[in-house]
């Protein structure tokens, strides 16, 4: 399997009033709401596998999946609308609604309370599934040297699927709360100092990159 190489953090514009957030800001294991939820969900679990299964089951079943989260914010008579709003994990806990990315952000944040950063990544990539492949997001974990996929959109799937046999999943960008990396030859835009998956082009905040904000 190709090895991802470290790239620059990506500034994402998927909030309100043109606000830019770094890609790593969307994994938040230290947030109070995340730690509280993690404690509640894993209480009584006997081992790591049981804990991961409980986290996967809750995100898959209790957070309603939608294709896009549309949101509007009003502040003192001014409003800002996002047709594809990227919620932070604590917001997903409150709204209980999320697309594949929102749900993956939340699941990765919860799992990070059990595993170190180098073993947990949100993956932005492609799902090669009939009838129409397209962009997707999921969580990938490394356990005992083996890579596993955690599909956050469905709670009825196995919590850990061996990545090397799940060939419909094509990883492109890997990130967590510490770092961003990417598979160099897969669906990436140049220059390489501003790499991101092609389907994310609408979210890249160029003004933030250029220091205009």
N, CA and C of each residue as an Amber inpcrd file, in Angstrom:
protein
   639
   0.8470000  -1.2010000   0.0000000   0.0000000   0.0000000   0.0000000
   0.8820000   1.2510000   0.0000000   0.5010000   2.2730000  -0.7760000
   1.2780000   3.5220000  -0.7850000   1.3120000   4.1480000   0.6050000
   2.4310000   4.7540000   0.9310000   2.5910000   5.3900000   2.2320000
   2.3270000   6.8820000   2.1060000   1.4210000   7.4470000   2.9270000
   1.1830000   8.8920000   2.8500000   2.3920000   9.6820000   3.3280000
   2.6340000  10.8180000   2.7030000   3.7350000  11.6710000   3.1230000
   3.1710000  12.9490000   3.7310000   3.8960000  13.5140000   4.6610000
   3.4100000  14.6920000   5.3710000   3.3010000  15.8820000   4.4290000
   2.2090000  16.6370000   4.5690000   1.9700000  17.8370000   3.7680000
   1.6010000  18.9850000   4.6990000   1.4670000  20.1740000   4.1150000
   1.0640000  21.3280000   4.9000000  -0.3670000  21.1600000   5.4120000
  -0.6360000  21.7180000   6.5710000  -1.9950000  21.7660000   7.0830000
  -2.8640000  22.5330000   6.0900000  -4.1340000  22.1320000   5.9710000
  -5.0110000  22.7390000   4.9760000  -6.0080000  23.6910000   5.6340000
  -6.0790000  24.9500000   5.1830000  -7.0660000  25.8990000   5.7230000
  -8.4070000  25.7200000   5.0160000  -9.4160000  25.3800000   5.7770000
 -10.7160000  25.0430000   5.2280000 -11.7210000  26.1540000   5.5070000
 -12.4810000  26.5400000   4.4910000 -13.5210000  27.5610000   4.6330000
 -14.8830000  26.8860000   4.5100000 -15.3540000  26.3130000   5.6010000
 -16.6420000  25.6310000   5.5790000 -17.4730000  26.0230000   6.8010000
 -17.1940000  27.2300000   7.3340000 -17.9510000  27.7340000   8.4740000
 -18.7060000  28.9860000   8.0410000 -18.7930000  29.9860000   8.9090000
 -19.6050000  31.1750000   8.6300000 -18.7450000  32.4210000   8.4680000
 -19.2630000  33.3810000   7.7090000 -18.6280000  34.6790000   7.5150000
 -17.1910000  34.5560000   7.0060000 -16.9330000  33.5460000   6.1720000
 -15.6180000  33.3930000   5.5690000 -14.5290000  32.9550000   6.5190000
 -14.8930000  32.4510000   7.6930000 -13.9110000  32.0290000   8.6920000
 -13.1170000  30.8210000   8.1920000 -11.8130000  30.8430000   8.3600000
 -10.9680000  29.7180000   7.9880000 -10.5590000  28.9200000   9.2100000
 -10.6170000  27.6040000   9.0890000 -10.1490000  26.6970000  10.1410000
  -9.1230000  25.7530000   9.5350000  -8.1300000  25.3800000  10.3150000
  -7.1870000  24.3810000   9.8440000  -7.8530000  23.0210000   9.8470000
  -7.4400000  22.1660000   8.9270000  -8.0160000  20.8300000   8.8380000
  -7.8690000  20.0820000  10.1580000  -6.7530000  20.2560000  10.8360000
  -6.5300000  19.5710000  12.1070000  -7.4680000  20.0490000  13.2130000
  -8.1320000  21.1960000  13.0220000  -9.0640000  21.6970000  14.0260000
 -10.3370000  20.8630000  14.1070000 -10.5480000  19.9760000  13.1310000
 -11.7840000  19.1940000  13.0910000 -11.6780000  17.8650000  13.8320000
 -10.5310000  17.5790000  14.4280000 -10.3940000  16.4230000  15.3250000
 -10.0510000  16.9780000  16.6990000 -10.9360000  16.7660000  17.6690000
 -10.8310000  17.4730000  18.9590000 -10.9700000  16.5000000  20.1420000
  -9.9900000  15.6480000  20.3650000 -10.1100000  14.6740000  21.4570000
 -10.1420000  15.3010000  22.8430000  -9.6270000  16.5180000  22.9940000
  -9.5540000  17.1430000  24.3110000 -10.7750000  17.9930000  24.6560000
 -11.7210000  18.1260000  23.7270000 -12.9180000  18.9250000  24.0050000
 -13.7240000  18.2870000  25.1370000 -14.2670000  19.1140000  26.0140000
 -14.9880000  18.6110000  27.1840000 -16.1280000  17.6820000  26.7890000
 -16.9230000  18.0780000  25.7790000 -18.0650000  17.2610000  25.3790000
 -17.6230000  15.8990000  24.8490000 -16.4880000  15.8750000  24.1640000
 -15.9750000  14.6270000  23.6060000 -15.4920000  13.7030000  24.7110000
 -14.7670000  14.2410000  25.6670000 -14.2760000  13.4090000  26.7590000
 -15.4160000  12.8840000  27.6250000 -16.4240000  13.7320000  27.8450000
 -17.5770000  13.2930000  28.6340000 -18.3380000  12.1790000  27.9230000
 -18.5960000  12.3650000  26.6220000 -19.2950000  11.3410000  25.8610000
 -18.4880000  10.0500000  25.8070000 -17.1870000  10.1760000  25.6060000
 -16.3310000   8.9870000  25.5660000 -16.4190000   8.2070000  26.8700000
 -16.3710000   8.9170000  27.9840000 -16.4580000   8.2450000  29.2720000
 -17.7720000   7.5020000  29.4520000 -18.8630000   8.1370000  29.0360000
 -20.1740000   7.5000000  29.1580000 -20.2960000   6.2700000  28.2690000
 -19.7780000   6.3600000  27.0420000 -19.9410000   5.2740000  26.0830000
 -19.0590000   4.0730000  26.3920000 -17.9210000   4.3100000  26.9980000
 -16.9740000   3.2080000  27.2390000 -17.0210000   2.6740000  28.6650000
 -17.8700000   3.2560000  29.4990000 -17.9750000   2.7650000  30.8730000
 -18.4020000   1.2980000  30.8620000 -17.6500000   0.4730000  31.5490000
 -17.9880000  -0.9420000  31.6230000 -17.3970000  -1.7960000  30.5200000
 -16.8170000  -1.1760000  29.4860000 -16.1770000  -1.9570000  28.4240000
 -14.9460000  -2.6600000  28.9760000 -14.7680000  -3.9150000  28.6080000
 -13.7150000  -4.7230000  29.2160000 -12.3670000  -4.6080000  28.5320000
 -12.3510000  -4.2140000  27.2530000 -11.0900000  -4.1490000  26.5240000
 -11.1770000  -3.0930000  25.4280000 -10.0680000  -2.8730000  24.7350000
 -10.0040000  -1.8410000  23.7040000 -11.0020000  -2.0980000  22.5890000
 -11.1190000  -3.3500000  22.1380000 -12.0390000  -3.6640000  21.0510000
 -13.4830000  -3.3380000  21.4270000 -13.8620000  -3.6290000  22.6720000
 -15.2130000  -3.3200000  23.1260000 -15.4460000  -1.8140000  23.1730000
 -14.4250000  -1.0730000  23.5760000 -14.5490000   0.3810000  23.6230000
 -14.7170000   0.9600000  22.2240000 -13.8900000   0.4980000  21.2810000
 -13.9930000   0.9960000  19.9150000 -15.3380000   0.6280000  19.3000000
 -15.8290000  -0.5600000  19.6060000 -17.1290000  -0.9880000  19.0890000
 -18.2480000  -0.1030000  19.6330000 -18.1690000   0.2570000  20.9080000
 -19.1970000   1.1110000  21.5110000 -19.1920000   2.5050000  20.8850000
 -18.0010000   3.0490000  20.6380000 -17.8980000   4.3740000  20.0130000
 -18.4390000   4.3400000  18.5940000 -18.0590000   3.3190000  17.8430000
 -18.5180000   3.1730000  16.4570000 -20.0380000   3.0220000  16.4030000
 -20.5870000   2.2130000  17.2630000 -22.0190000   1.9550000  17.2720000
 -22.8030000   3.2360000  17.5620000 -22.3280000   4.0310000  18.5260000
 -23.0540000   5.2460000  18.8930000 -23.0410000   6.2590000  17.7520000
 -21.8740000   6.5150000  17.1700000 -21.7860000   7.4900000  16.0740000
 -22.6000000   7.0160000  14.8800000 -22.5250000   5.7120000  14.5860000
 -23.2610000   5.1930000  13.4400000 -24.7600000   5.2240000  13.6160000
 -25.2390000   4.9660000  14.8320000 -26.6750000   4.8400000  15.0660000
 -27.3420000   6.1020000  15.5950000 -26.6270000   6.8720000  16.4120000
 -27.2610000   7.9950000  17.1090000 -27.1060000   9.3270000  16.3790000
 -26.1920000   9.4210000  15.4410000 -26.0340000  10.6410000  14.6440000
 -26.6510000  10.3850000  13.2740000 -27.7200000  11.0760000  12.9700000
 -28.4300000  10.8740000  11.7070000 -27.5610000  11.2760000  10.5290000
 -27.4650000  10.3940000   9.5300000 -26.6620000  10.6960000   8.3470000
 -27.4630000  11.5240000   7.3450000 -26.8420000  12.5900000   6.8540000
 -27.4070000  13.3960000   5.7620000 -26.2920000  13.6500000   4.7550000
 -26.6540000  13.9100000   3.5070000 -25.6400000  14.1740000   2.4820000
 -24.9050000  15.4790000   2.7420000 -25.6590000  16.5050000   3.1440000
 -25.0780000  17.8210000   3.4100000 -25.7480000  18.4180000   4.6330000
 -24.9720000  19.1290000   5.4300000 -25.5210000  19.8790000   6.5560000
 -25.6180000  21.3360000   6.1350000 -26.8310000  21.8300000   5.9950000
 -27.0540000  23.2210000   5.6140000 -27.3560000  24.0210000   6.8740000
 -26.6770000  25.1420000   7.0360000 -26.8030000  25.9090000   8.2750000
 -26.7470000  27.4020000   7.9820000 -27.3610000  28.1760000   8.8880000
 -27.3580000  29.6300000   8.7550000 -27.1550000  30.2390000  10.1300000
 -26.3150000  31.2700000  10.1970000 -26.0210000  31.9400000  11.4610000
 -26.3980000  33.4140000  11.3490000 -27.1490000  33.8940000  12.3420000
 -27.4970000  35.3170000  12.4080000 -26.7460000  35.9590000  13.5780000
 -26.1310000  37.0990000  13.3400000 -25.4540000  37.8620000  14.3900000
 -25.7740000  39.3340000  14.1900000 -26.5130000  39.9070000  15.1230000
 -26.8370000  41.3400000  15.0930000 -27.3510000  41.7980000  13.7270000
 -28.2870000  41.0400000  13.2020000 -28.9120000  41.4260000  11.9410000
 -28.1750000  40.9890000  10.6910000 -26.9760000  40.4310000  10.8500000
 -26.2350000  39.9270000   9.7000000 -26.2920000  38.4000000   9.6960000
 -26.3350000  37.8290000   8.5010000 -26.4330000  36.3760000   8.4100000
 -25.3770000  35.8120000   7.4660000 -25.0440000  34.5530000   7.6920000
 -24.1070000  33.8250000   6.8360000 -24.6490000  32.4210000   6.6580000
 -24.6340000  31.9310000   5.4190000 -25.2030000  30.6210000   5.1020000
 -24.1190000  29.6910000   4.5680000 -24.1460000  28.4530000   5.0100000
 -23.2780000  27.4090000   4.4790000 -24.1540000  26.2530000   3.9930000
 -24.0660000  25.9310000   2.7140000 -24.8380000  24.8120000   2.1810000
 -24.1990000  23.4620000   2.4820000 -22.9430000  23.4630000   2.8830000
 -22.2650000  22.2370000   3.3090000 -21.3830000  22.6000000   4.4970000
 -22.0170000  22.7100000   5.6420000 -21.3550000  23.1840000   6.8520000
 -20.5740000  22.0530000   7.5180000 -19.2910000  22.3190000   7.7840000
 -18.4550000  21.3550000   8.4990000 -18.5630000  21.6290000   9.9940000
 -19.3100000  20.7920000  10.6980000 -19.4540000  20.9420000  12.1360000
 -18.2200000  20.4040000  12.8620000 -17.8720000  21.0430000  13.9570000
 -16.8650000  20.4950000  14.8430000 -17.5010000  19.3340000  15.6310000
 -16.7080000  18.4020000  16.1310000 -17.2630000  17.2340000  16.8160000
 -18.2450000  17.5610000  17.9440000 -17.9600000  18.5820000  18.7380000
 -18.8780000  18.9260000  19.8260000 -20.2330000  19.3790000  19.3030000
 -20.2530000  20.0250000  18.1380000 -21.5230000  20.4280000  17.5290000
 -22.3040000  19.2060000  17.0660000 -21.5990000  18.2170000  16.5220000
 -22.2730000  16.9940000  16.0730000 -22.9150000  16.2800000  17.2600000
 -22.2340000  16.2840000  18.4050000 -22.8050000  15.6750000  19.6030000
 -24.1330000  16.3390000  19.9490000 -24.2150000  17.6570000  19.7850000
 -25.4320000  18.3880000  20.1400000 -26.5260000  18.2620000  19.0860000
 -26.1550000  18.3560000  17.8130000 -27.1750000  18.3430000  16.7570000
 -27.6340000  16.9380000  16.4110000 -26.7660000  15.9340000  16.6150000
 -27.0340000  14.5370000  16.2630000 -27.3310000  14.3840000  14.7720000
 -26.7450000  15.2550000  13.9610000 -26.8830000  15.2090000  12.5000000
 -25.4940000  15.4000000  11.9070000 -25.1810000  14.6500000  10.8470000
 -23.8870000  14.8530000  10.2210000 -23.7560000  14.1100000   8.9060000
 -22.9350000  14.6550000   8.0110000 -22.5920000  13.9150000   6.8020000
 -21.4150000  12.9960000   7.1080000 -20.8550000  12.3560000   6.0800000
 -19.7720000  11.3960000   6.3380000 -18.5790000  12.0700000   7.0030000
 -18.2750000  13.3070000   6.5950000 -17.1360000  14.0040000   7.1780000
 -17.4060000  14.3670000   8.6370000 -18.5580000  14.9550000   8.9260000
 -18.9050000  15.3240000  10.2940000 -18.8430000  14.1150000  11.2260000
 -19.3960000  12.9940000  10.7720000 -19.4180000  11.7860000  11.5880000
 -18.0120000  11.2080000  11.7720000 -17.1900000  11.3020000  10.7370000
 -15.8060000  10.8250000  10.8550000 -15.0110000  11.6980000  11.8210000
 -15.2150000  13.0330000  11.7710000 -14.5300000  13.9300000  12.7100000
 -14.8490000  13.5260000  14.1510000 -16.1420000  13.2540000  14.4030000
 -16.5620000  12.8960000  15.7540000 -15.9830000  11.5490000  16.1750000
 -16.0810000  10.5420000  15.3100000 -15.5870000   9.2240000  15.6770000
 -14.0820000   9.2490000  15.9280000 -13.3390000   9.9290000  15.0790000
 -11.8890000  10.0180000  15.2770000 -11.5560000  10.7110000  16.5910000
 -12.3060000  11.7560000  16.9320000 -12.0620000  12.4700000  18.1830000
 -12.3030000  11.5660000  19.3840000 -13.3550000  10.7530000  19.3240000
 -13.6340000   9.8160000  20.4090000 -12.5480000   8.7420000  20.4990000
 -12.1850000   8.1580000  19.3680000 -11.1890000   7.0900000  19.3490000
  -9.8240000   7.5880000  19.8160000  -9.5410000   8.8680000  19.5530000
  -8.2550000   9.4250000  19.9900000  -8.0900000   9.4150000  21.5010000
  -9.1920000   9.2340000  22.2320000  -9.0830000   9.1020000  23.6810000
  -8.6450000   7.7020000  24.0980000  -8.5650000   6.7850000  23.1380000
  -8.0640000   5.4410000  23.3950000  -6.7380000   5.1530000  22.7200000
  -6.4570000   5.8570000  21.6190000  -5.2630000   5.5710000  20.8300000
  -4.4810000   6.8570000  20.5730000  -3.1550000   6.7610000  20.4440000
  -2.3510000   7.9580000  20.1540000  -2.5930000   8.4530000  18.7380000
  -2.1820000   9.6980000  18.4860000  -2.4650000  10.3530000  17.2110000
  -1.9680000   9.5540000  16.0200000  -0.7840000   8.9640000  16.1360000
  -0.2210000   8.2510000  14.9790000  -1.0120000   7.0060000  14.6030000
  -1.9660000   6.6040000  15.4420000  -2.7600000   5.4120000  15.1560000
  -4.1860000   5.7200000  14.7240000  -4.5590000   7.0030000  14.6660000
  -5.9410000   7.3670000  14.3290000  -5.9370000   8.5170000  13.3270000
  -6.6030000   8.3340000  12.1990000  -6.7050000   9.3960000  11.1960000
  -8.1040000   9.4350000  10.5910000  -8.5720000  10.6400000  10.3320000
  -9.7010000  10.8080000   9.4140000  -9.1390000  10.6870000   8.0070000
  -9.8510000   9.9750000   7.1550000  -9.4430000   9.8230000   5.7670000
 -10.4430000  10.5480000   4.8750000  -9.9470000  11.4250000   4.0280000
 -10.7440000  12.0260000   2.9640000 -10.3030000  11.3560000   1.6740000
 -11.2140000  10.6920000   1.0220000 -10.8300000   9.9390000  -0.1560000
 -11.9940000   9.6480000  -1.0640000 -11.9550000   8.4830000  -1.6870000
 -12.9650000   8.0990000  -2.6700000 -13.5290000   6.7370000  -2.3190000
 -14.8300000   6.5820000  -2.5170000 -15.4910000   5.3070000  -2.3090000
 -15.9190000   4.7840000  -3.6750000 -15.2690000   3.7200000  -4.1310000
 -15.5380000   3.1630000  -5.4600000 -16.6590000   2.1390000  -5.3480000
 -17.8720000   2.6700000  -5.2980000 -19.0540000   1.8420000  -5.0910000
 -20.0820000   2.1300000  -6.1720000 -20.6630000   1.0870000  -6.7390000
 -21.7090000   1.2550000  -7.7560000 -22.9540000   1.8700000  -7.1100000
 -23.7510000   2.6450000  -7.8530000 -23.5730000   2.9400000  -9.2770000
 -22.6690000   4.1360000  -9.5680000 -22.3000000   4.9040000  -8.5490000
 -21.4890000   6.0920000  -8.8270000 -20.4760000   6.3190000  -7.7110000
 -19.1910000   6.1050000  -7.9880000 -18.1580000   6.3910000  -6.9890000
 -18.0800000   7.8810000  -6.7010000 -17.5870000   8.2320000  -5.5420000
 -17.4750000   9.6500000  -5.2130000 -16.6810000   9.8710000  -3.9520000
 -16.5600000  11.1400000  -3.5700000 -15.8150000  11.5060000  -2.3810000
 -16.4740000  10.9780000  -1.1180000 -15.6430000  10.6110000  -0.1510000
 -16.1580000  10.0320000   1.0860000 -15.1640000  10.3390000   2.2050000
 -15.6010000  10.1560000   3.4430000 -14.7390000  10.3240000   4.6110000
 -14.9920000   9.1840000   5.5750000 -13.9190000   8.6940000   6.2060000
 -14.0350000   7.6240000   7.1770000 -12.8690000   7.7290000   8.1560000
 -12.8030000   6.8220000   9.1010000 -11.7300000   6.7890000  10.0930000
 -10.8680000   5.5600000   9.8370000  -9.5650000   5.7260000   9.9820000
  -8.6390000   4.5980000   9.8380000  -7.7880000   4.4940000  11.0930000
  -7.6820000   3.2730000  11.6230000  -6.9120000   3.0190000  12.8430000
  -5.8350000   1.9800000  12.5840000  -4.7460000   2.0940000  13.3050000
  -3.6810000   1.1000000  13.2430000  -3.6350000   0.3540000  14.5720000
  -3.8370000  -0.9540000  14.5020000  -3.8090000  -1.7920000  15.6940000
  -2.8840000  -2.9790000  15.4450000  -1.8760000  -3.1110000  16.2730000
  -0.9150000  -4.2120000  16.1460000  -0.3310000  -4.2940000  14.7360000
  -0.0470000  -3.1400000  14.1450000   0.5690000  -3.0870000  12.8340000
  -0.3730000  -3.2760000  11.6660000  -1.6590000  -3.4910000  11.9190000
  -2.6550000  -3.6870000  10.8640000  -3.5340000  -2.4450000  10.7440000
  -3.8430000  -2.0500000   9.4940000  -4.7150000  -0.9030000   9.2550000
  -6.1690000  -1.3600000   9.1930000  -7.0330000  -0.6360000   9.8940000
  -8.4570000  -0.9510000   9.9190000  -9.2780000   0.2840000   9.5340000
 -10.3690000   0.0540000   8.8250000 -11.3200000   1.1030000   8.4810000
 -12.4750000   1.0570000   9.4690000 -12.8580000   2.2430000   9.9610000
 -14.0660000   2.3860000  10.7720000 -15.0310000   3.2530000   9.9690000
 -16.0900000   2.6520000   9.4540000 -17.0770000   3.3580000   8.6430000
 -18.0640000   4.0430000   9.5740000 -17.9890000   5.3700000   9.6470000
 -18.7530000   6.1150000  10.6550000 -20.2010000   6.3620000  10.2730000
 -20.5910000   6.0880000   9.0360000 -21.9630000   6.4020000   8.6210000
 -22.9580000   5.3150000   9.0030000 -22.4510000   4.1150000   9.3530000
 -23.3540000   3.0020000   9.6450000 -22.9150000   2.2660000  10.8980000
 -23.8420000   2.1580000  11.8390000 -23.5400000   1.4540000  13.0750000
 -23.7200000  -0.0420000  12.9880000 -24.3230000  -0.5430000  11.8850000
 -24.5720000  -1.9730000  11.7640000 -23.4280000  -2.7130000  11.0830000
 -22.3810000  -1.9990000  10.6710000 -21.2110000  -2.6470000  10.0930000
 -20.2580000  -3.0930000  11.1930000 -19.3310000  -3.9920000  10.8570000
 -18.2820000  -4.3420000  11.7990000 -17.5190000  -3.0700000  12.1490000
 -17.1860000  -2.8740000  13.4250000 -16.4910000  -1.6350000  13.7960000
 -15.1020000  -1.5230000  13.1930000 -14.4390000  -2.6440000  12.9660000
 -13.0830000  -2.6480000  12.4180000 -13.0320000  -3.5710000  11.2050000
 -12.7750000  -2.9850000  10.0380000 -12.6800000  -3.7400000   8.7920000
 -11.2400000  -3.6310000   8.2940000 -10.6150000  -4.7650000   8.0140000
  -9.2240000  -4.7550000   7.5570000  -9.1190000  -3.9500000   6.2640000
  -8.2850000  -2.9200000   6.2760000  -8.2250000  -1.9810000   5.1590000
  -7.7690000  -2.6400000   3.8640000  -6.8450000  -3.5730000   3.9370000
  -6.2770000  -4.1450000   2.7180000  -7.2630000  -5.0100000   1.9490000
  -8.3580000  -5.4190000   2.5770000  -9.3700000  -6.1960000   1.8610000
 -10.5680000  -5.3390000   1.4630000 -10.6480000  -4.1270000   1.9890000
 -11.7560000  -3.2160000   1.6570000 -11.3210000  -2.3150000   0.5170000
 -11.2060000  -2.8970000  -0.6730000 -10.5890000  -2.1700000  -1.7840000
 -11.4900000  -1.1200000  -2.4230000 -12.7400000  -0.9950000  -1.9790000
 -13.5780000   0.0890000  -2.5120000 -13.2050000   1.4270000  -1.8700000
 -12.4370000   1.3800000  -0.7760000 -11.9980000   2.6030000  -0.1020000
 -10.6260000   3.0090000  -0.6430000 -10.5350000   4.2150000  -1.2120000
  -9.2650000   4.7410000  -1.7140000  -8.8980000   5.9890000  -0.9180000
  -7.8930000   5.8660000  -0.0730000  -7.4990000   6.9870000   0.7810000
  -6.6930000   8.0070000  -0.0130000  -6.8940000   9.2790000   0.3010000
  -6.1510000  10.3640000  -0.3380000  -5.4820000  11.2250000   0.7310000
  -6.2590000  11.8680000   1.5710000  -5.7220000  12.7410000   2.6210000
  -5.9600000  12.0990000   3.9830000  -4.9180000  12.0440000   4.8040000
  -4.9880000  11.5310000   6.1700000  -4.7580000  12.7020000   7.1280000
  -5.5610000  12.8190000   8.1660000  -5.2720000  13.8590000   9.1610000
  -5.8580000  13.4910000  10.5120000  -5.2840000  14.1070000  11.5290000
  -5.8280000  14.0280000  12.8820000  -5.6090000  15.3910000  13.5350000
  -5.5770000  15.4460000  14.8500000  -5.3970000  16.7310000  15.5280000
  -3.9500000  17.1940000  15.5460000  -3.0260000  16.3980000  15.0070000
  -1.6100000  16.7370000  15.0580000  -0.9810000  16.9930000  13.6940000
  -1.4490000  16.3070000  12.6310000  -0.7360000  16.3490000  11.3600000
  -1.6540000  16.0540000  10.1820000  -1.1490000  16.3690000   8.9910000
  -1.8520000  16.0800000   7.7360000  -0.8660000  15.3920000   6.8030000
  -1.3060000  14.3470000   6.1330000  -0.4840000  13.6740000   5.1420000
  -1.3610000  13.2580000   3.9790000  -0.7380000  12.8230000   2.8810000
  -1.5080000  12.4750000   1.6880000  -0.7620000  11.4590000   0.8500000
  -1.5280000  10.7090000   0.0560000  -0.9470000   9.8110000  -0.9400000
  -0.6240000  10.6660000  -2.1620000   0.6410000  10.7910000  -2.4630000
   1.1120000  11.7940000  -3.4210000   0.4730000  11.6750000  -4.7950000
   0.2540000  10.4600000  -5.2880000  -0.1710000  10.3040000  -6.6720000
  -1.6820000  10.2070000  -6.8360000  -2.4480000  10.4120000  -5.7990000
  -3.8890000  10.1930000  -5.8740000  -4.7050000  11.4800000  -5.8420000
  -5.3160000  11.8370000  -6.9290000  -6.3210000  12.8850000  -7.0220000
  -5.9520000  14.1390000  -6.2360000  -4.7620000  14.6260000  -6.4730000
  -4.2970000  15.7880000  -5.7440000  -4.0380000  16.9470000  -6.6960000
  -4.2340000  18.1430000  -6.2080000  -3.9630000  19.3360000  -6.9850000
  -2.5920000  19.8830000  -6.6250000  -1.9470000  20.5240000  -7.5590000
  -0.6360000  21.1390000  -7.3380000  -0.8110000  22.6560000  -7.1750000
   0.1000000  23.3680000  -6.5290000   1.3990000  22.8800000  -6.0650000
   1.2750000  22.0150000  -4.8190000   2.2850000  21.2180000  -4.5780000
   2.2130000  20.2500000  -3.4920000   2.2200000  20.9200000  -2.1280000
   2.6010000  22.1840000  -2.0310000   2.5430000  22.8800000  -0.7460000
   1.1100000  23.2270000  -0.3640000   0.1770000  23.0560000  -1.2800000
  -1.2450000  23.2970000  -0.9720000  -2.0610000  22.1150000  -1.4710000
  -1.6910000  20.9250000  -1.0280000  -2.3380000  19.7130000  -1.5200000
  -3.6840000  19.4990000  -0.8450000  -4.6400000  19.0620000  -1.6190000
  -5.9110000  18.6400000  -1.0610000  -6.6080000  17.7650000  -2.0860000
  -7.5370000  16.9610000  -1.6440000  -8.2840000  16.1110000  -2.5520000
  -9.0720000  16.9850000  -3.5220000  -9.1320000  16.5620000  -4.7600000
  -9.7610000  17.3600000  -5.8070000 -11.1880000  17.7670000  -5.4470000
 -11.9300000  16.8610000  -4.8310000 -13.3300000  17.1760000  -4.5240000
 -13.4720000  18.1610000  -3.3720000 -12.3540000  18.5140000  -2.7100000
 -12.4020000  19.4980000  -1.6330000 -12.0710000  20.9110000  -2.0980000
 -11.9020000  21.1020000  -3.3970000 -11.4440000  22.4060000  -3.8880000
 -12.3600000  23.5510000  -3.4510000 -13.6620000  23.2760000  -3.3110000
 -14.5950000  24.3380000  -2.9320000 -14.3930000  24.8220000  -1.5090000
 -13.6660000  24.0600000  -0.7040000 -13.5100000  24.4140000   0.7040000
 -12.1740000  25.0750000   1.0190000 -11.2420000  24.9930000   0.1020000
  -9.9290000  25.5380000   0.4160000  -9.9850000  27.0620000   0.4850000
  -9.5370000  27.6060000   1.5850000  -9.6220000  29.0460000   1.8270000
  -8.3270000  29.7150000   1.3730000  -8.2940000  30.1380000   0.1120000
  -7.0770000  30.7280000  -0.4400000  -6.6940000  32.0310000   0.2500000
  -7.6710000  32.8300000   0.6450000  -7.3730000  34.0760000   1.3450000
  -6.6440000  33.7980000   2.6560000  -7.0440000  32.7220000   3.3290000
  -6.3940000  32.3480000   4.5720000  -4.9490000  31.9260000   4.2890000
  -4.7390000  31.1770000   3.2040000  -3.3900000  30.7420000   2.8170000
  -2.5090000  31.9450000   2.5580000  -3.0430000  32.9320000   1.8430000
  -2.2630000  34.0840000   1.4210000  -2.1270000  35.1610000   2.4720000
  -2.6420000  34.9120000   3.6540000  -2.5010000  35.8430000   4.7580000
  -3.3610000  37.0860000   4.6560000  -4.4870000  36.9860000   3.9600000
  -5.3550000  38.1420000   3.7930000  -6.4610000  38.1900000   4.8280000
  -6.4550000  37.2360000   5.7620000  -7.4510000  37.2460000   6.8210000
  -6.7540000  37.2430000   8.1650000
